Amino acid sequence: MNPRTSPVTRLPLGVALVLAAPLLATGQARADEFDTVNVTLGASSVRDDNLFRLPSSAKSDTISSTTLGLKFAKNYSLQRLELEGSVSDYRYQTFSYLNFTATNYTAAWRWSATPRLHGNLTTSRSEALNSFADYRNYDTRNIRTDETSRFDGIFDIGPWQLLGAVGTIKRSNSQTFLQEGDNTLDTVEGGVGYSFPSGALISAVSRHGRGEYFKQSQPNPATQIDNHFDQDEQELRLTWPITGKTQLDGRLAHVSRQHAHFADRDYAGTIGNLDLRWMISAKTSLVTSLAHELASYQTTDSSYSRTDRVVVSPLWQISEKTRLRLRYDYARRDYLGPLAGVTASNRQDTLRVSSLALEWQPLRTLFLSASLAGDRRESSTTGFSYDSKSVLVSAQISF
């Protein structure tokens, strides 16, 4: 590896904005969550001691970012329009070839034909650098772009609901990333829901999707990377406010993906998650999550991954303006579905991610935070274990 580097001889713009934010916020700028238009200016600086997620000879770097954001929200009779966009510029102090600018947005029309017939039309786009935990070409910047569009409708019939939706999910990479190949998934779904007097809601939905690896014009017999697939899901969802301070959200589904030409790449199984939100007191809360996930991950010795995850995230509201957040994420991941004639790697990863963040909002227009994070992976396959730590400071002003 021989990454290009460039020395930094001036204070990064992101760090300068972090230092200047308290001064900027003392001006006449005003922002409120109920304003029609809000403008935000943010900056952050993070020091990562193992940027490339290497098992040894770790490379560290300081990444500074600046973000300009705009939010718009307004009600029009029964309709509501929401727009949010941002431009974020990322600068790497040492590995400057990773510098990039991300353009992100979300837009939503909360439509309502009548109080009983309503729904959402949404679209979003996000850009981010692919993590080097799985993308192993350290000399190349690979930007992942995720785009989604969805139109859904709900027709209320007393406590019952008729549900329907169509949508598109698209993932693309600026460089080839075979394990998580560029693809689109077009879906159509329908189902029913029932609302209980207690506020609980249960729903059942059947979803069919047609997928395409759009950069793969023809199936590749050598790698068994296909150009089309079908994906079906049958899903149950539950929202249950157990008490005034506790809520349970659950999802249980069966997913099946079938490829048009290479059956070795197919997978099916049960997936789901269970989230418990608990307001312990006026100043403390706890969110815990359990999840079982299946996802495509295509190599010669695997076609998909299976992940079991536990997340614990407490929050302490120290004062009206200060809060402390802790998050611990533990996961076990197995890589399954080797191709015919290929010896299974039996790769199994254990992932542990923890973070501690202190947030301070001294003024209504100013938000400051600092955090420590650790990211560790232990893998049964040589070369995939790593240990990294990072420190982040950030500031955001709104007006």
Summary of the structure (lengths in Angstrom):
residues: 399
radius of gyration: 23.2
end to end distance: 44.8
largest distance: 69.1
contacts: 1194
relative contact order: 0.12
helix: 5%
strand: 63%
